[in-house]
Amino acid sequence: MIKYGHAFVIGLQSNLVYRWNYAVRSLFWFCHLLVVFILWGAAYAGNPSIGGFSFPRTLTYFVVVFVMQFFVGAFNEDYLISEDIRNGLINQFLLKPINYFAYRLSVFSAARVVSGAFGILSLAVALPFFIAHMDVPHEGWRIALGVPAMALTAMIQFSMAYCFGMLAFWFLEIQGFVILSMAVETLLGGQIVPLDLLPRSVFNVVRFTPFFYQAYFPAAILTRAPAGREGIEFALHGLAIEAIWAFLLVCLAEAVWRRGLRRHTAAGG
């Protein structure tokens, strides 16, 4: 574990070099949240409730989703992994006693620490503007279950990005796959609208997919919502399914890695 600890520290140092990128991303997040505030404010004009959601609960949901992405989002992991494969940098990991998945996970975790710090700063700037329009819950169990849900969400996002990055063993360009996956994740992950607004039959199907746990589920625990996803029972049931998906995706990542190495050719000396 010492070597992955060093990888984590190096990841921290590398990401701090690009701190202005995170600062700009935080500014974009603030602008995005402002657009959400205006758009949903217009939607709720004359409507006290939409699908059981009040405007304060909707705004709180999106604030949680946006801030959470700073802590769990695998923003560029797929591209970084594909570049390692295309440029031959992957070869050094084949010659050393280093697990590539664990190495990338260590670097990813370091990036999320730096990104999360900027997310907290962004939240501190945004709250004075929006807090009066939010409905913030105070139940302790939400934090107790929301934190492990976020950790599992981070593992799911990373594992899926890892698998897409591994496609570089078969394809010269993976951008099309990544864009398609982002579109599906954004829709079914609850980043456009709370999934509670979907027809109940669709909601019940989506909740058994990994996309449900990429943003919506931890946000659902940390915020109030209509009946149907309130309470500890919903959270515990979802955590069990989320843990299963996290385990399956880690296994899939290892399987794709082993299969990809069969096609890999390392040349040079």
Buried (B, 14 or more C-beta within 10 A) or exposed (E): EEBBEEBBEEBBEEBEEEEEEBEEBBEEBBEEBEEBBEEBEEEBEEEEEBEEBBBBBBBBBBBBBBBBBBBBBBBBBBBBBBBBBBEEEBBEBEEEEBBBBEBBBBBBBBBBBBBBBBBEBBBEEBEEEBEEBBBBBEEEEBEEBBBBBBBBBBBBBBBBBBBBBBBBBEEEEBEEBBEEBBEEBBBBBBBEBBBBBBEEEEBEEBBEBBBBBBBBBBBBBBBBBBEEBBEEEBBEEBBEBBBEBBEEBBEBBBEBBEEBBEEEEEEEE
